[in-house]
């Protein structure tokens, strides 16, 4: 059994189903935002893009 399922049942029994789903939705969002900000990912992506820039087309 996955750990998330083993934890979700008792948590839902303690605090209710709606708060459990809200917590499950908010925590990953906050974790992603904190990771993006602390790791300065937007600057890194701009400095080192995964694709090569496309050459400009020649003027006609």
C-alpha angles and dihedrals in degrees: 000000000000115000092237091060092045090054100038096064098055092040091052090048091053102042104014135257099275096052089046092055092045091052090047089053099043103043096059091045092052092044091053093048093048091049093049093048099042094045091046089227098168091059091046093050092051093046095047112025117189093229129054114249114258115247116249113256115251115261114252 
